[in-house]
Amino acid sequence: MKNGVKNLVRITMLSALAVVLMFLIRFPLIPAAPFLEYDPGDVPALIAAFLFGPGAGVVVTLMVSLIQAMTVSAGSGWIGGLMHFVATGTMVTVAGIIYKRIHTFRGAIIALVVSSIAMTLVMIPLNLIFTTKFMNVPVDVVKTMLVPVIIPFNLIKAILNSALTVFVYKPVGRFLRVDMGLSKSSQEV
């Protein structure tokens, strides 16, 4: 029971960090689509998935998606929140599952590459469904945006989040291990 509470506190801390990053760092990646903004809020979700498993990454993603839908993405509302949840949820689930099976630095890299591709692929039908039906954008417009805008945006976002995760995972993992009593075996990357 004691470890469950400690893990809940750690996951809550990572959720709070994700929300702060989402608010503080936001910028468009592709000038042709300034409405598609990058934020590093997915990095704590990836760290949660690596440290505690894919379920923890999904919990962090859910918290951020709900807050994002009500605040910074209020224009797209629940649609933007749902799309973020599915995109990032896919990435953290795939990454968490792979890393759990291959718990090494190489495994982390494989997990991040495969999950980046999975997230990008999931966003193709999601944009074709949600952007057309609920945001009243014609299907032809969305189709013409797939190759020059939507796919590159999702790939760049995933690559940036993956690189940041590799860069900060050890210090964050060390902090959680030393300051919060996490076992060393959970910090393989």
C-alpha positions as a Python dict, from the first residue, in 0.01 Angstrom:
ca = {
    (1, 'M'): (0, 0, 0),
    (2, 'K'): (282, 238, 88),
    (3, 'N'): (446, 194, -256),
    (4, 'G'): (111, 252, -426),
    (5, 'V'): (74, 589, -255),
    (6, 'K'): (434, 682, -338),
    (7, 'N'): (382, 591, -703),
    (8, 'L'): (58, 789, -710),
    (9, 'V'): (248, 1092, -576),
    (10, 'R'): (521, 1045, -841),
    (11, 'I'): (266, 1014, -1121),
    (12, 'T'): (84, 1322, -992),
    (13, 'M'): (413, 1515, -987),
    (14, 'L'): (483, 1412, -1347),
    (15, 'S'): (127, 1517, -1442),
    (16, 'A'): (177, 1857, -1281),
    (17, 'L'): (510, 1898, -1459),
    (18, 'A'): (343, 1809, -1790),
    (19, 'V'): (74, 2073, -1734),
    (20, 'V'): (333, 2339, -1647),
    (21, 'L'): (537, 2255, -1958),
    (22, 'M'): (221, 2268, -2171),
    (23, 'F'): (143, 2619, -2044),
    (24, 'L'): (496, 2761, -2048),
    (25, 'I'): (634, 2629, -2377),
    (26, 'R'): (406, 2641, -2683),
    (27, 'F'): (498, 2731, -3035),
    (28, 'P'): (399, 2635, -3391),
    (29, 'L'): (635, 2398, -3570),
    (30, 'I'): (507, 2448, -3923),
    (31, 'P'): (442, 2805, -4041),
    (32, 'A'): (167, 2691, -4280),
    (33, 'A'): (-30, 2557, -3981),
    (34, 'P'): (21, 2785, -3680),
    (35, 'F'): (-276, 2617, -3506),
    (36, 'L'): (-62, 2302, -3465),
    (37, 'E'): (150, 2393, -3165),
    (38, 'Y'): (428, 2195, -3007),
    (39, 'D'): (466, 2170, -2632),
    (40, 'P'): (695, 1934, -2436),
    (41, 'G'): (414, 1823, -2205),
    (42, 'D'): (435, 1469, -2347),
    (43, 'V'): (784, 1419, -2205),
    (44, 'P'): (667, 1361, -1845),
    (45, 'A'): (409, 1113, -1978),
    (46, 'L'): (686, 921, -2156),
    (47, 'I'): (896, 927, -1839),
    (48, 'A'): (597, 795, -1642),
    (49, 'A'): (553, 514, -1897),
    (50, 'F'): (920, 421, -1870),
    (51, 'L'): (932, 436, -1490),
    (52, 'F'): (593, 290, -1397),
    (53, 'G'): (454, 128, -1712),
    (54, 'P'): (223, 231, -1994),
    (55, 'G'): (-79, 279, -1764),
    (56, 'A'): (100, 554, -1574),
    (57, 'G'): (188, 728, -1901),
    (58, 'V'): (-177, 714, -2004),
    (59, 'V'): (-286, 863, -1669),
    (60, 'V'): (-46, 1158, -1714),
    (61, 'T'): (-171, 1198, -2071),
    (62, 'L'): (-534, 1198, -1958),
    (63, 'M'): (-471, 1467, -1696),
    (64, 'V'): (-292, 1693, -1944),
    (65, 'S'): (-550, 1633, -2218),
    (66, 'L'): (-839, 1730, -1991),
    (67, 'I'): (-668, 2050, -1877),
    (68, 'Q'): (-552, 2131, -2230),
    (69, 'A'): (-908, 2090, -2367),
    (70, 'M'): (-1041, 2340, -2113),
    (71, 'T'): (-761, 2596, -2139),
    (72, 'V'): (-501, 2642, -2412),
    (73, 'S'): (-697, 2443, -2672),
    (74, 'A'): (-1037, 2575, -2577),
    (75, 'G'): (-1106, 2657, -2943),
    (76, 'S'): (-1104, 2290, -3035),
    (77, 'G'): (-1242, 2186, -2694),
    (78, 'W'): (-1309, 1820, -2635),
    (79, 'I'): (-1203, 1733, -2991),
    (80, 'G'): (-853, 1873, -2938),
    (81, 'G'): (-834, 1706, -2598),
    (82, 'L'): (-947, 1373, -2740),
    (83, 'M'): (-704, 1393, -3031),
    (84, 'H'): (-419, 1478, -2792),
    (85, 'F'): (-519, 1194, -2562),
    (86, 'V'): (-528, 939, -2845),
    (87, 'A'): (-205, 1063, -3006),
    (88, 'T'): (2, 1084, -2689),
    (89, 'G'): (-178, 786, -2536),
    (90, 'T'): (-71, 578, -2835),
    (91, 'M'): (287, 697, -2803),
    (92, 'V'): (320, 634, -2429),
    (93, 'T'): (141, 298, -2446),
    (94, 'V'): (360, 165, -2727),
    (95, 'A'): (677, 308, -2571),
    (96, 'G'): (589, 175, -2225),
    (97, 'I'): (511, -177, -2353),
    (98, 'I'): (831, -202, -2557),
    (99, 'Y'): (1050, -57, -2283),
    (100, 'K'): (900, -293, -2026),
    (101, 'R'): (1008, -586, -2246),
    (102, 'I'): (1348, -445, -2350),
    (103, 'H'): (1457, -259, -2037),
    (104, 'T'): (1783, -114, -2173),
    (105, 'F'): (1899, 204, -2343),
    (106, 'R'): (1865, 28, -2678),
    (107, 'G'): (1512, -76, -2579),
    (108, 'A'): (1427, 284, -2494),
    (109, 'I'): (1545, 401, -2835),
    (110, 'I'): (1348, 127, -3010),
    (111, 'A'): (1043, 213, -2798),
    (112, 'L'): (1065, 582, -2885),
    (113, 'V'): (1116, 522, -3258),
    (114, 'V'): (831, 272, -3288),
    (115, 'S'): (598, 481, -3071),
    (116, 'S'): (674, 795, -3275),
    (117, 'I'): (575, 613, -3592),
    (118, 'A'): (263, 469, -3425),
    (119, 'M'): (152, 812, -3305),
    (120, 'T'): (205, 966, -3648),
    (121, 'L'): (9, 687, -3819),
    (122, 'V'): (-280, 711, -3569),
    (123, 'M'): (-314, 1083, -3635),
    (124, 'I'): (-386, 1032, -4006),
    (125, 'P'): (-732, 874, -3963),
    (126, 'L'): (-798, 1084, -3652),
    (127, 'N'): (-754, 1403, -3853),
    (128, 'L'): (-961, 1265, -4140),
    (129, 'I'): (-1244, 1183, -3899),
    (130, 'F'): (-1244, 1454, -3635),
    (131, 'T'): (-1116, 1752, -3829),
    (132, 'T'): (-1369, 1693, -4106),
    (133, 'K'): (-1677, 1594, -3905),
    (134, 'F'): (-1651, 1808, -3594),
    (135, 'M'): (-1450, 2107, -3710),
    (136, 'N'): (-1629, 2135, -4045),
    (137, 'V'): (-1315, 2124, -4256),
    (138, 'P'): (-1372, 1961, -4596),
    (139, 'V'): (-1214, 1616, -4641),
    (140, 'D'): (-1022, 1740, -4946),
    (141, 'V'): (-860, 2015, -4739),
    (142, 'V'): (-751, 1768, -4470),
    (143, 'K'): (-620, 1526, -4735),
    (144, 'T'): (-411, 1801, -4895),
    (145, 'M'): (-269, 1886, -4550),
    (146, 'L'): (-165, 1529, -4463),
    (147, 'V'): (175, 1514, -4636),
    (148, 'P'): (294, 1874, -4607),
    (149, 'V'): (153, 1952, -4260),
    (150, 'I'): (-8, 1683, -4044),
    (151, 'I'): (241, 1398, -4090),
    (152, 'P'): (551, 1621, -4058),
    (153, 'F'): (406, 1797, -3752),
    (154, 'N'): (340, 1470, -3571),
    (155, 'L'): (679, 1325, -3666),
    (156, 'I'): (866, 1637, -3557),
    (157, 'K'): (667, 1656, -3232),
    (158, 'A'): (735, 1289, -3157),
    (159, 'I'): (1105, 1320, -3241),
    (160, 'L'): (1146, 1629, -3021),
    (161, 'N'): (963, 1462, -2732),
    (162, 'S'): (1167, 1145, -2776),
    (163, 'A'): (1497, 1335, -2780),
    (164, 'L'): (1399, 1536, -2471),
    (165, 'T'): (1293, 1217, -2294),
    (166, 'V'): (1630, 1053, -2360),
    (167, 'F'): (1805, 1369, -2242),
    (168, 'V'): (1612, 1420, -1915),
    (169, 'Y'): (1511, 1066, -1816),
    (170, 'K'): (1823, 992, -1609),
    (171, 'P'): (1816, 1315, -1404),
    (172, 'V'): (1441, 1287, -1345),
    (173, 'G'): (1473, 917, -1266),
    (174, 'R'): (1760, 990, -1031),
    (175, 'F'): (1555, 1258, -856),
    (176, 'L'): (1262, 1023, -811),
    (177, 'R'): (1490, 741, -695),
    (178, 'V'): (1692, 944, -444),
    (179, 'D'): (1435, 1195, -325),
    (180, 'M'): (1132, 969, -344),
    (181, 'G'): (1280, 624, -274),
    (182, 'L'): (1234, 463, -618),
    (183, 'S'): (1439, 149, -673),
    (184, 'K'): (1743, 166, -900),
    (185, 'S'): (1618, -116, -1122),
    (186, 'S'): (1345, 115, -1256),
    (187, 'Q'): (1605, 346, -1406),
    (188, 'E'): (1774, 156, -1689),
    (189, 'V'): (1779, 421, -1963),
}
